[in-house]
Amino acid sequence: METKGRLTTHVLDAALGRPAEGLVIDLVRIDGEQRTPLGSVRTNEDGRVDQPLLSGETMVAGCYELLFHAGDYLKRSSAHLTDPPFLDLIPLRFTIADAGAHYHVPLLLSPFSYSTYRGS
């Protein structure tokens, strides 16, 4: 039986009021002290990634981390920044309890703050 579970994300630039295009995101699986890189993606013009980060057989319960390369993106945007920028790498650690569910983990970003939630 194929699972319908998947992990997705998107990034919105709250300061500019638009999707954060070209932001790099790394996905890592966490197992105790072991960190296993699972891939790196870049957001498209809609601030989303073109494919789910996990789906099918790769969607398994466990602890994960999304690492958003916000500093590089913010430097390319027209945002007013400190030098060095206040936000650089933003790690979001979360768990997937149900591999058959949709986990959507968006990031709302500005040069001096961010927020996230489990979306749909």
C-alpha positions as CSV (number, residue, x, y, z in Angstrom):
1,M,0.0,0.0,0.0
2,E,1.5,3.4,-1.0
3,T,1.5,6.1,1.6
4,K,0.1,9.5,0.8
5,G,2.3,11.2,3.3
6,R,4.6,14.0,2.3
7,L,6.7,16.8,3.6
8,T,6.4,20.2,2.0
9,T,7.5,23.8,2.7
10,H,7.4,27.3,1.4
11,V,8.9,30.6,2.4
12,L,7.3,34.0,2.4
13,D,9.2,37.3,2.7
14,A,7.1,39.3,5.1
15,A,9.2,42.4,4.7
16,L,8.7,42.6,0.9
17,G,5.3,41.0,0.8
18,R,6.1,38.3,-1.7
19,P,7.4,34.7,-2.0
20,A,11.1,34.2,-1.1
21,E,12.5,33.0,-4.5
22,G,15.9,31.3,-4.6
23,L,16.2,30.5,-0.9
24,V,18.2,27.3,-0.2
25,I,16.8,24.7,2.2
26,D,18.7,21.7,3.5
27,L,16.8,18.6,4.9
28,V,18.5,16.5,7.6
29,R,17.3,13.4,9.4
30,I,18.3,13.4,13.1
31,D,18.8,10.1,14.9
32,G,20.3,10.8,18.4
33,E,23.6,12.5,17.7
34,Q,23.7,11.3,14.1
35,R,22.8,13.8,11.4
36,T,22.0,12.4,7.9
37,P,21.8,15.0,5.1
38,L,18.8,14.1,2.8
39,G,19.1,16.8,0.2
40,S,19.1,20.5,-0.6
41,V,16.6,22.4,-2.6
42,R,16.0,26.0,-3.7
43,T,12.6,27.8,-3.6
44,N,10.9,28.7,-6.9
45,E,9.3,32.0,-7.9
46,D,6.3,31.1,-5.7
47,G,8.6,30.5,-2.6
48,R,7.9,26.8,-2.8
49,V,9.9,23.7,-3.8
50,D,9.0,21.9,-7.0
51,Q,8.6,18.4,-5.4
52,P,7.8,17.2,-1.8
53,L,10.9,17.0,0.3
54,L,9.8,13.6,1.5
55,S,7.1,11.3,0.0
56,G,6.4,7.6,-0.7
57,E,9.1,5.4,0.7
58,T,11.3,8.3,1.9
59,M,8.5,9.6,4.2
60,V,9.2,7.8,7.5
61,A,8.5,8.7,11.1
62,G,11.4,10.4,12.9
63,C,13.1,13.6,13.8
64,Y,14.1,16.0,11.0
65,E,15.6,19.5,10.6
66,L,15.0,22.0,7.8
67,L,17.9,24.5,7.6
68,F,16.8,27.7,5.8
69,H,19.7,29.7,4.4
70,A,18.0,33.0,5.2
71,G,21.1,35.2,5.3
72,D,22.1,34.5,1.7
73,Y,18.6,35.2,0.5
74,L,18.2,38.4,2.6
75,K,21.5,39.7,1.2
76,R,20.2,39.3,-2.3
77,S,16.9,40.9,-1.5
78,S,16.4,44.7,-1.1
79,A,16.0,44.3,2.6
80,H,17.9,46.7,5.0
81,L,20.3,44.5,6.9
82,T,22.9,44.8,9.6
83,D,26.4,43.6,8.8
84,P,26.5,40.7,9.5
85,P,22.8,40.1,9.2
86,F,20.8,39.3,12.3
87,L,19.4,36.1,10.8
88,D,21.6,33.7,8.8
89,L,20.9,30.0,9.1
90,I,17.5,29.1,10.5
91,P,17.2,25.5,11.8
92,L,13.7,24.1,12.3
93,R,13.6,20.8,14.1
94,F,10.4,18.8,14.1
95,T,9.1,15.3,14.2
96,I,7.0,13.2,11.9
97,A,4.8,10.9,13.9
98,D,2.5,9.7,11.1
99,A,4.3,8.9,7.8
100,G,0.9,8.8,6.1
101,A,0.1,12.4,6.8
102,H,0.9,15.7,5.1
103,Y,3.4,17.8,7.0
104,H,3.7,21.3,5.7
105,V,6.3,23.4,7.4
106,P,6.3,27.0,6.1
107,L,8.6,29.9,7.1
108,L,7.5,33.5,7.3
109,L,10.7,35.5,7.1
110,S,11.8,39.1,7.6
111,P,15.3,40.5,8.3
112,F,14.8,40.5,12.1
113,S,12.2,37.7,12.8
114,Y,10.7,34.5,11.5
115,S,7.8,32.3,12.4
116,T,6.6,28.8,11.4
117,Y,3.8,26.4,12.0
118,R,2.5,23.1,10.8
119,G,0.3,24.0,7.9
120,S,-1.9,22.0,5.5
